[in-house]
């Protein structure tokens, strides 16, 4: 009796093959990060240790999911880069640096969880205190991939897809870098993501944002996911007349930036995004 593996969904394999052809490094890393969620979820179920009243494995799970989405999105957008860009030696070197930075980030966050402590805003030991500013530079470096992609796609305007969609992708990528560095940079210097002293520890389900005091992670979340949100808005703009689609994308980008900054200001005022 022979055993055959169930075939992958028809739509999944062509997409995976395309991603591998366009950007194999980011595709492989994205898949690896997604698969790493399995043992992390298992650890979360078996390990009851907490840091600041949250299971120590929650942060690695969040970062794995976010960085998997980040790298797979970059692989998806790689087809829009100027011809030959991914074959250049400078690009290959840069992409390797980005991959190494992401792996270093996850080793730091996962290692802290394994030790039963937190990676961010944790100066309980000299080693963690020394690593914190270094990992900040690592985070900026890996996030810069979205800036490089955004600028390159912006300049390469002659190719498909539709101009409005291409514009939304480029703006989303650039905003991801600009807003994330601004918000995360402030959080790093502030030394905490909360503004105020919570009394009951009430949080929003899944996301974990405070329902009592200001939480800078709301703005950080919006900033990090601009590269997904703006292209989705750009797809919606395609339903508009061609001359209105471009201005609609610019308006959406301005609105998204305003929303991110508004949640940032709300957190600084010590107010929760939802009571």
N, C-alpha and C positions, 0 to 999 in steps of 0.2 A: 504494500500500500504506500503510495507516494503522497507527500504532503506539499501543498502549494500555498504560497503566501497570497493573501487577498490583494488584488491589485489596488494601487492607490487611486483616489478619485481622479477622473480624467483631467479635470481642470487644474489639479494641484501639480502634477508632474510637469506639464509644459511650463507652468509659471516657475517652478523650482529650477528647471533646466535653463530657463531664460535668465534667472537671477545668478545662477552659477556661471553662465557664459559672460554676463555683463560685469559682475563683481564677485568673484569666487571667495575672496577673503572675508568680506562682510557677510556674505551669505552663510558660509560655514560657521562663522562666529555667532551669527544670529540663531542658527539652528542649535548650536552647542549651548548657548545661554538659555534657550527655551527648554531644552532637554534637562538642563541642570535644575529647573524648577521641580522636577520629580523628587530627587532626594531632599531638596530643601523643604518641600511640603511634608515629606515623611519625617524629617527632623522636627518640623514644627508640631507635628502630631505627637511625637515621642518625647520631646524635650520641653519641659514646662518652665524653664528658666526665663526670667524677664529682665528687661532693662528699661527703666522709667515706666514700669507697669505695662510694658508691651513685650510679647514673646520675642526673644532675641533673633528668631529666624524670619520675622516679618520684614525687616529692612532688606536682607538679602533677596527675599522673594520679590519685593517691589522693584529693586534695582535690576534683577535679572529680567523681569518682564519689560521694564522700561528700556533697558539697553538692547534687548532682543528686538523690540519694535524699532528702536533707533537704527540699528545696523541693517535690519531687513528693509527698512524704508530707504536707506542710502543705496542698498543694492537695487531696489526697485527704480530709484531715480537715476541710477548710473547710466541708463540708456539715453538720457537726455543731455549728458555731458558732451562737449565738443568731440568730434571724431578723433580717435587716437590718444585722448587724454589719459585714459586708464593704462595705456601701454607705456607711457613715459616713465623713465627711471625715477624722476622726482615724485610722481604720483605714487608709484609702487612703494617707495620709501616712506612717504607720508602715511599711506594706508596701513603699512606694517606698524608704524609708530602708534596710530590710532588703536589698532587691534591690541597691541601690548599695553596701552594705557587702560583700555577697558578690562583686560585680564587683571592688571594690577589693581584696579578699582574693586573688582569683585573679590580678589584675594584678600584685600584689606577688610572689606565689609564682611565677607564670609569668615575670615579668620577671627575677627572680633566676636562674631556670633558664636563660633565654636568655643571661644574662651568665656562665653557667658556674659559679654559686655557689649557696649555700643561702639560704633566706629566714629560717629559724628559727635562733635561737641563733648568729647570725652578726654579729659586730661588727667585721669586718675593715675596714670603711670608715665614716666618720662618717655618711654617708647611711643605711646599713643600721642602724646603731646608733640613729639618731634615729627611724627608721620603726618599730622593733620595739615600743616601748610604745604607739604610736598604733595599730598593727595589733592589739594586744591589746584595746584598747577597741572596735575594729571587730568583732573576733571575739565579744566579749561582746554587742554590740548585735545582731548577726545571730542569735546563739543565743537571744536573748531572745524571738524569735518563737515558739519552742516553749513558753516559759513563758506567754506571752499566750494562745496557743491552749489550752494545758492548763487554765489557770484558767477561761477562758470555757466550755470544754466541760464542765468540772467543775460549773460553776454551772447550766448548761442541762441539767438531768437529766431533764426530762419527755419529751424527744423520743427516738425510736429512735436507735441500735440497742439491743439488750438492755442492761440496767443494768450487768452485769458487763463487757461488752465496752467500753461507754462509759467505765467506771471505769478499765479497763486502758489505754485510749488517753490519758485525762487524766493518769494517773499516769506513763505512759511519757514524755509530753511534758514534764511538770514535772521528772521525774528527769533527763531529758536536759540541761535547763538547769542544775539544781543540781549534779549530779555533774560535768558537763563544766567548769563554771566553777571548781569546787573543784580538780579534778585539773589542768586546763590552767593555772590560776592558779599552782599550786605549781610546775609544770614551768617556767613563765615566770620565776619568781623563782630557781629552782634553776639555770637556765642550760643545762640539758642534759636529754635524756630518758633517759640511761643513768646508772645508779648503780653505779659500779665501772669498772675499766679492762679492756676485752676484749683478749684476746691474739691470737686467731685470726680474729676477726670472724665467727664462726659465727652464722647467722641462720635463723629459720624461713622456709620458702619462702613467696613471695607477700606475706605480712604484713611480713616483714623484722624481726621482733622478735628481740632478742639471745637466744642460747642459752647465753651465758656469764655475764652479769651482769644485774642488775635493769633492767627496761625499763618506764618509766612509760607508754609508749604502749599497753600492754595495758589498763590501767585507763581510759585516755583513749578507747580504742576501745569498750569496754563502756559507758562513760558516754554517748558520742555516739549509740550505737545503741539506747539504752533505748526510744526512741520507736518502734522496729520490734519489739524483743524483747517488750516488755510486751503490746502488742496481740495478738501471736501466742499468748502464754500466756493472754491473755483469751479468745481463740477456743477454746482447749482447755478453759477453765473452763465454757464453755457446755454441755459434755457432763454437767456435774454438776447435781444438784438445785438449783433456784433459790435456796434459802436458803443453800446451801454455795458458790455461785459467787462471791459478793462476798468472803467471807473468803478464798477461794482466791486471788483476785486480789491482795488485800492481802498474803497470805503470799508470793506470787510477787514482788511489788514489794519486799518486805523481803529476800527471798532474793537478788534481783538486785542490790540495793544492797549487801548483805553480800559478794556475790561481787566486785563492783567494788572495794569497800574492801579486801577480802582481797588482790586482785592488786596494789592500790596499796601495801599494807603489805609484800607480798612483794618488790616492786620496791625499796622503800626499804631493805629488808634486804639488797639486793644480789643477790637470788636470781632466776634466770630463770624464766619461767612454765613452760617445758619445757626440760630440759637437752639 
